[in-house]
Amino acid sequence: MRVKDGQRVLFHFLNASATENIQLALPGHQFQVVALDGNPVPQPQSVEVLELGTAERISAMVEMKNPGVWVLGTPKDDDRKHGMGIVVEYATRTGSPHWVKPAKKPWDYTLFGQSRTAQTPNETIPLAFGKINGGKGGFNLWTIDGKGFDERTPPRTLQKGKRYRLVFDNQTDDAHPVHLHRNSFELTKVYGKPTAGILKDVVVVKGFKQIEVDVTPAMEGLVLFHCHQQLHMDYGFKLLFNVT
């Protein structure tokens, strides 16, 4: 990718993997995050490393002010050497692409939100994520509130226009990029830290952590909730809501 000194470049990143959460960095540059999952964030902030769970999207502005030939890619050396990267080349600069490993820093959704308590929901729905090791065929089985998905189970009922707080309680050691179809939700608490104003439809809940989100269904009908890690979804990690 060729750029010029002084340009501002807007990147739209999509993690299109079915199984991998990823990080991305561009040495010598900062990403100003302006939108998450297509929704403008209340507080755009600059970070050195982006983190995207499966199916997450990030829109970020980069000011090109460090001329050279760089690698935009993952900090994981093996993955980058096997293709997870692209060369960013400034005009008039040549040579081998340069990589500098970024400092490790936890990804924090709340950087981009408002430091206030979200409005009180009409109802709170806890959802506990579980794992049964070595289930059918040797694959782990995944559960929500102790049960894997069964198409014979009646969907849980939600009312259109009512504000629900979903408490994602990850009781496993895996990170789960969970997704709610046909709706965006507002992050209200991330690992114990209140926040507001961040609208998303995928959020990564790390191992043994909790994230709370508020959703107000606007359309009637069935709504699928699931982990976007394909094997997790295939082996039980999903449920249906029915909006009436």
Disulfide bonds with the S-S distance in Angstrom:
none
